[in-house]
Amino acid sequence: MQKFSIKPFIWPVLFGIMLAVVILQARLLQQHHSRPTSSDLDSMQAPTMLERASFADAVARAIPSVVNIYTTRVIATQQHPLLNDPVFRRFLGERAITPKNKITRGLGSGVIVDGDGHILTNHHVINEADRIRVMLNDGRERDAILVGSDLATDIAVLKIELDDLQPAAIADPNSVRIGDVVLAIGNPYGIGQTVTQGIVSAIGRYGLNLNTYESYIQTDAAINKGNSGGALINTAGLLIGINSALFSQSGESSGIGFAIPNDITQHALQQIVNTGEVTRGWLGISGEEITPSQAEYFGLNIQRGLMITGLVKNGPADAAGLLNGDIITHIDGEKMGSGNASMHKIGQTNPGATINISVFRNGATQNVLVTIGKKPTRHAS
């Protein structure tokens, strides 16, 4: 019987083959475990909450009511005094010395607010314009007439004659909250209708010295030149304010923009449409706001108020018997908010109406009935 034996040099070859098989099996097993399952693929492809969010429906609802505004102003050029000299006139000729008017152009945005063609925009957009041209989202164009304008709030109302207009849906002014997602729609730099997104950064912002009456919605939605007068809407497509200004040291959006809220715009709109101007109530006082910390420091038994520091002689407050040093704590039973809020409340009260003002005087509270007057042009409160 012949014996079978493996020669010594065969062992290294067999060992190498067995090692290669083991390595190959290990790699196949690793690939199997690292291969994503169907559930893994679903989770990888599923969008996050932010990626799923779309504001297309809100924009589609609001954008037909937002218009582009183009203004033209003709400025007469002053003739140089030397051109009145007969020698210069004979030398240059009559055509050469005829002064030419300068034409300046501006742009902005606006919002259609009713089916009659009334458009809200900013006073500064159309101020001193000789011609106002409006372009709708659907491409139609018309010249607009100026119904009226209110410098104190930077609101103006235009009117166009067109059919099939889609006015903006107006949100409740009290529904706006800090942190709400908002969208700004306008015509920045004249490039065409543009939508930007941000949040409400603050409400009731005042003290910016942009206008007499300020209670702005602050937002980080980009507002640039040309956005003024455009719409600030919520995610339901409802109008919450008219974009008005931006805070910037460079002239470009820096994430701080301001919109005029609906309570101010609607009050101005109604009065301008009805009478052509805004008429405001007037007390005839100047004052200094008393904060809770100040009241505590001075030992005053009040939470907040407005100290009267000046009275217009024979004005409504003076005639009713209010005195310098009185601290107004309530108006018609409502506690004083900020001095700015109180100024708005008085301003939106019709002249001739009687209000009950509670004042803190000599350590006690007194009630005084005051008949509101009509605000003169030069008085602030």
C-alpha positions as CSV (number, residue, x, y, z in Angstrom):
1,M,0.0,0.0,0.0
2,Q,1.4,3.3,-1.1
3,K,1.5,6.0,1.6
4,F,0.4,9.6,0.9
5,S,2.5,12.3,2.5
6,I,2.4,16.1,2.2
7,K,5.7,17.6,1.4
8,P,6.9,20.4,3.7
9,F,6.7,23.2,1.1
10,I,2.9,22.6,0.6
11,W,2.0,23.8,4.2
12,P,2.6,27.5,3.6
13,V,0.4,27.5,0.4
14,L,-2.5,25.8,2.2
15,F,-2.2,28.2,5.2
16,G,-2.2,31.2,2.8
17,I,-5.4,29.9,1.0
18,M,-7.2,29.3,4.3
19,L,-6.2,32.8,5.6
20,A,-7.5,34.5,2.4
21,V,-10.9,32.6,2.8
22,V,-11.2,33.8,6.4
23,I,-10.5,37.5,5.4
24,L,-12.9,37.4,2.5
25,Q,-15.7,36.0,4.8
26,A,-15.0,38.7,7.4
27,R,-15.3,41.5,4.8
28,L,-18.6,40.1,3.4
29,L,-20.0,39.9,6.9
30,Q,-19.0,43.5,7.6
31,Q,-20.6,44.8,4.3
32,H,-23.8,43.0,5.2
33,H,-24.0,44.6,8.6
34,S,-23.1,48.1,7.3
35,R,-25.7,48.0,4.5
36,P,-28.7,50.2,5.4
37,T,-32.0,48.5,5.8
38,S,-35.3,49.8,4.3
39,S,-36.1,51.5,7.6
40,D,-32.7,53.1,7.7
41,L,-33.2,54.4,4.2
42,D,-36.6,55.8,5.2
43,S,-35.1,57.6,8.2
44,M,-32.3,59.0,6.1
45,Q,-34.6,60.3,3.4
46,A,-37.3,61.6,5.7
47,P,-37.1,65.4,5.9
48,T,-36.7,67.2,9.2
49,M,-39.5,69.3,10.6
50,L,-37.8,72.4,9.2
51,E,-37.3,70.8,5.8
52,R,-41.0,69.8,5.7
53,A,-42.1,73.4,6.5
54,S,-43.3,75.3,3.5
55,F,-45.0,78.7,3.5
56,A,-46.1,78.5,-0.2
57,D,-49.8,78.4,0.7
58,A,-49.4,81.6,2.9
59,V,-47.5,83.4,0.1
60,A,-50.0,82.3,-2.5
61,R,-52.8,83.8,-0.4
62,A,-51.1,87.1,0.2
63,I,-48.9,87.9,-2.8
64,P,-51.8,88.9,-5.2
65,S,-52.6,91.8,-2.8
66,V,-49.0,93.1,-2.8
67,V,-48.1,95.7,-5.4
68,N,-44.9,97.4,-6.7
69,I,-45.0,101.2,-6.5
70,Y,-42.9,103.5,-8.8
71,T,-42.9,107.3,-8.2
72,T,-41.7,110.2,-10.3
73,R,-40.9,113.7,-9.1
74,V,-40.1,116.7,-11.2
75,I,-37.7,119.2,-9.6
76,A,-37.3,122.6,-11.2
77,T,-33.6,123.4,-11.7
78,Q,-32.5,126.8,-10.4
79,Q,-31.0,129.0,-13.0
80,H,-27.5,130.4,-12.2
81,P,-27.6,134.2,-11.7
82,L,-24.8,134.7,-14.3
83,L,-27.2,133.4,-17.0
84,N,-29.3,136.6,-16.5
85,D,-26.4,138.7,-17.7
86,P,-27.2,139.8,-21.3
87,V,-23.5,139.1,-22.4
88,F,-23.8,135.4,-21.3
89,R,-27.2,135.1,-22.9
90,R,-26.0,136.5,-26.2
91,F,-22.9,134.3,-26.1
92,L,-24.6,131.0,-25.1
93,G,-27.9,131.4,-26.9
94,E,-31.4,130.9,-25.6
95,R,-31.6,127.1,-25.9
96,A,-28.4,126.6,-24.0
97,I,-29.5,128.7,-21.0
98,T,-33.0,127.3,-20.7
99,P,-33.1,125.5,-17.3
100,K,-33.9,121.8,-17.5
101,N,-36.1,120.1,-14.9
102,K,-34.6,117.3,-12.9
103,I,-36.6,114.0,-12.7
104,T,-36.1,111.8,-9.7
105,R,-37.6,108.3,-9.4
106,G,-38.4,106.2,-6.3
107,L,-39.8,102.8,-5.6
108,G,-41.6,101.0,-2.9
109,S,-44.4,98.5,-2.3
110,G,-48.0,98.6,-1.2
111,V,-50.9,96.3,-0.1
112,I,-54.4,96.2,-1.6
113,V,-56.8,96.4,1.3
114,D,-60.3,96.4,-0.3
115,G,-62.1,95.7,-3.5
116,D,-62.5,99.4,-4.2
117,G,-58.8,99.7,-5.0
118,H,-57.5,101.3,-1.8
119,I,-53.8,100.6,-1.2
120,L,-51.8,101.0,2.0
121,T,-48.2,102.1,1.7
122,N,-45.8,104.4,3.6
123,H,-45.9,108.2,3.5
124,H,-42.2,108.3,2.7
125,V,-42.7,106.2,-0.4
126,I,-45.0,108.6,-2.1
127,N,-44.0,111.9,-0.4
128,E,-43.9,114.8,-3.0
129,A,-44.4,112.4,-5.9
130,D,-45.9,114.0,-9.0
131,R,-46.8,110.6,-10.5
132,I,-47.5,107.3,-8.8
133,R,-47.5,104.1,-10.9
134,V,-48.7,100.8,-9.4
135,M,-47.9,97.3,-10.8
136,L,-49.9,94.4,-9.7
137,N,-48.6,90.8,-9.2
138,D,-50.5,89.8,-12.3
139,G,-48.7,92.4,-14.4
140,R,-51.4,95.0,-14.7
141,E,-50.4,98.6,-14.3
142,R,-52.3,101.8,-13.4
143,D,-51.6,105.3,-12.2
144,A,-52.8,105.8,-8.6
145,I,-54.2,108.8,-6.9
146,L,-53.2,109.8,-3.4
147,V,-56.3,109.7,-1.2
148,G,-54.5,111.0,1.9
149,S,-51.3,110.7,3.9
150,D,-50.4,110.7,7.6
151,L,-46.9,111.8,8.5
152,A,-47.3,111.0,12.2
153,T,-47.6,107.3,11.5
154,D,-45.9,107.2,8.0
155,I,-49.1,105.8,6.4
156,A,-50.5,106.8,3.0
157,V,-53.5,105.5,1.2
158,L,-53.7,105.3,-2.6
159,K,-56.5,104.3,-5.0
160,I,-56.5,102.6,-8.4
161,E,-59.3,101.9,-10.7
162,L,-59.2,98.2,-11.6
163,D,-61.5,95.2,-11.4
164,D,-60.9,91.8,-9.9
165,L,-58.6,92.9,-7.1
166,Q,-57.7,90.6,-4.3
167,P,-57.4,92.5,-1.0
168,A,-55.3,91.2,1.8
169,A,-56.9,89.3,4.7
170,I,-56.2,91.2,7.9
171,A,-55.1,89.5,11.1
172,D,-56.2,90.5,14.6
173,P,-53.6,93.0,15.9
174,N,-53.6,91.1,19.3
175,S,-52.7,87.8,17.7
176,V,-49.1,88.8,17.0
177,R,-46.6,87.2,19.4
178,I,-42.8,87.3,19.8
179,G,-41.3,84.3,18.1
180,D,-44.0,84.0,15.4
181,V,-42.7,83.1,12.0
182,V,-43.4,85.9,9.6
183,L,-42.8,86.7,5.9
184,A,-42.0,90.0,4.3
185,I,-43.2,90.6,0.7
186,G,-42.1,93.6,-1.3
187,N,-40.0,94.9,-4.2
188,P,-36.5,95.3,-2.8
189,Y,-34.2,97.4,-5.1
190,G,-36.8,97.2,-7.8
191,I,-35.9,93.6,-8.8
192,G,-39.5,92.4,-8.4
193,Q,-41.6,90.8,-5.8
194,T,-39.5,89.0,-3.2
195,V,-40.4,87.0,-0.1
196,T,-38.1,86.8,2.9
197,Q,-38.7,84.9,6.1
198,G,-37.9,85.5,9.8
199,I,-39.6,85.8,13.2
200,V,-41.2,88.5,15.3
201,S,-38.3,89.8,17.3
202,A,-40.3,92.3,19.4
203,I,-43.7,94.1,19.5
204,G,-44.6,97.6,20.6
205,R,-41.2,98.9,19.8
206,Y,-41.0,102.7,20.2
207,G,-38.5,105.5,21.0
208,L,-36.8,105.2,17.6
209,N,-37.7,108.7,16.6
210,L,-38.9,107.6,13.2
211,N,-42.4,108.9,13.6
212,T,-44.6,110.6,16.2
213,Y,-46.7,107.5,16.9
214,E,-44.6,104.4,17.1
215,S,-45.5,100.9,18.2
216,Y,-43.5,98.8,15.7
217,I,-43.4,95.0,15.1
218,Q,-39.7,94.2,15.0
219,T,-38.6,91.4,12.7
220,D,-35.4,89.8,11.3
221,A,-37.1,89.1,8.0
222,A,-35.0,91.0,5.5
223,I,-36.4,94.4,4.7
224,N,-34.4,96.5,2.1
225,K,-34.9,99.6,0.0
226,G,-38.1,99.1,-2.0
227,N,-39.7,96.9,0.7
228,S,-41.2,99.9,2.4
229,G,-45.0,99.8,2.2
230,G,-45.1,96.0,1.5
231,A,-46.7,93.3,3.5
232,L,-45.6,91.5,6.7
233,I,-47.7,88.4,6.9
234,N,-48.0,85.4,9.3
235,T,-47.9,81.7,8.2
236,A,-51.6,81.8,7.5
237,G,-51.1,84.5,4.9
238,L,-52.8,87.2,7.0
239,L,-51.5,90.7,7.0
240,I,-50.1,91.7,10.4
241,G,-48.2,94.9,9.4
242,I,-46.9,97.3,6.8
243,N,-43.1,97.1,6.4
244,S,-41.7,100.6,7.1
245,A,-38.1,100.8,8.1
246,L,-34.8,99.0,8.8
247,F,-32.1,99.6,11.3
248,S,-28.8,99.5,9.5
249,Q,-25.5,101.4,9.6
250,S,-24.7,100.2,6.0
251,G,-28.1,100.9,4.4
252,E,-28.6,97.2,3.9
253,S,-30.7,94.7,5.9
254,S,-28.9,93.8,9.2
255,G,-31.7,91.6,10.7
256,I,-33.6,94.5,12.4
257,G,-36.6,95.7,10.5
258,F,-39.8,97.4,11.5
259,A,-43.4,97.1,10.4
260,I,-46.4,99.2,11.4
261,P,-49.0,97.0,13.1
262,N,-52.7,96.7,12.0
263,D,-54.2,98.7,14.9
264,I,-52.3,101.8,13.7
265,T,-52.7,101.2,9.9
266,Q,-56.4,100.4,10.1
267,H,-57.2,103.5,12.2
268,A,-55.3,105.7,9.7
269,L,-56.9,103.9,6.7
270,Q,-60.5,104.3,7.9
271,Q,-60.0,108.0,8.7
272,I,-58.2,108.8,5.4
273,V,-60.8,107.0,3.3
274,N,-63.6,108.7,5.1
275,T,-62.3,112.2,5.5
276,G,-59.0,112.4,3.6
277,E,-56.9,112.9,6.8
278,V,-56.3,111.5,10.2
279,T,-57.9,113.5,13.1
280,R,-56.5,112.7,16.6
281,G,-57.6,113.3,20.1
282,W,-55.6,115.7,22.3
283,L,-55.1,116.3,26.0
284,G,-52.7,119.2,25.9
285,I,-50.1,117.8,28.3
286,S,-46.5,116.8,28.3
287,G,-45.4,114.1,30.7
288,E,-42.8,111.8,32.1
289,E,-43.3,108.1,32.5
290,I,-43.2,106.6,36.0
291,T,-42.0,103.0,36.1
292,P,-42.7,100.6,38.9
293,S,-39.0,100.9,40.1
294,Q,-39.3,104.7,40.2
295,A,-42.6,104.5,42.0
296,E,-41.0,102.3,44.7
297,Y,-38.0,104.6,45.0
298,F,-40.1,107.7,45.6
299,G,-42.5,105.8,47.9
300,L,-45.5,106.3,45.6
301,N,-48.5,104.0,46.2
302,I,-48.9,103.2,42.5
303,Q,-47.5,100.7,40.0
304,R,-47.1,102.8,36.9
305,G,-48.2,106.2,35.6
306,L,-47.5,109.3,33.6
307,M,-46.5,112.4,35.6
308,I,-47.8,115.6,34.0
309,T,-44.9,118.0,33.6
310,G,-46.5,120.6,31.3
311,L,-50.0,121.8,30.5
312,V,-51.1,123.8,27.4
313,K,-52.9,126.8,28.7
314,N,-56.7,126.5,28.2
315,G,-56.1,123.0,26.6
316,P,-58.4,120.1,27.4
317,A,-56.4,118.9,30.5
318,D,-55.9,122.4,31.9
319,A,-59.6,123.3,31.4
320,A,-60.6,120.1,33.2
321,G,-58.5,120.9,36.3
322,L,-55.5,118.6,35.9
323,L,-52.3,120.0,37.5
324,N,-48.6,119.8,37.0
325,G,-47.3,116.9,39.2
326,D,-50.5,114.8,38.8
327,I,-49.7,111.2,37.9
328,I,-52.2,109.7,35.5
329,T,-52.7,106.0,36.6
330,H,-55.9,105.0,34.7
331,I,-57.7,106.1,31.6
332,D,-61.4,105.0,31.6
333,G,-60.6,102.5,34.3
334,E,-57.8,100.9,32.3
335,K,-54.4,100.8,34.0
336,M,-51.7,102.9,32.4
337,G,-49.3,101.0,30.3
338,S,-46.3,102.8,28.8
339,G,-46.5,106.5,28.1
340,N,-46.3,105.6,24.4
341,A,-49.4,103.3,24.7
342,S,-51.3,106.0,26.5
343,M,-50.4,108.5,23.8
344,H,-51.8,106.1,21.2
345,K,-55.0,105.6,23.2
346,I,-55.6,109.4,23.5
347,G,-54.7,109.9,19.9
348,Q,-57.3,107.3,18.7
349,T,-60.0,108.9,20.8
350,N,-62.4,111.0,18.8
351,P,-62.3,114.8,19.6
352,G,-65.3,115.7,21.7
353,A,-65.5,112.4,23.6
354,T,-65.3,112.5,27.4
355,I,-62.9,110.2,29.2
356,N,-62.4,109.5,32.9
357,I,-58.8,110.1,34.0
358,S,-57.6,108.8,37.4
359,V,-54.7,110.8,38.9
360,F,-52.6,110.3,42.0
361,R,-52.4,113.7,43.7
362,N,-51.2,114.5,47.2
363,G,-51.2,110.8,48.2
364,A,-54.7,110.1,47.1
365,T,-56.5,109.1,43.9
366,Q,-58.9,111.5,42.2
367,N,-61.0,111.1,39.1
368,V,-61.3,113.9,36.5
369,L,-63.6,114.0,33.5
370,V,-61.8,115.5,30.5
371,T,-63.3,116.3,27.1
372,I,-60.8,115.4,24.4
373,G,-59.8,118.1,22.0
374,K,-58.6,118.0,18.4
375,K,-54.9,117.7,18.2
376,P,-53.2,120.8,16.7
377,T,-50.4,120.2,14.3
378,R,-47.6,121.3,16.6
379,H,-48.6,119.4,19.8
380,A,-47.4,115.9,20.5
381,S,-49.9,114.7,23.1
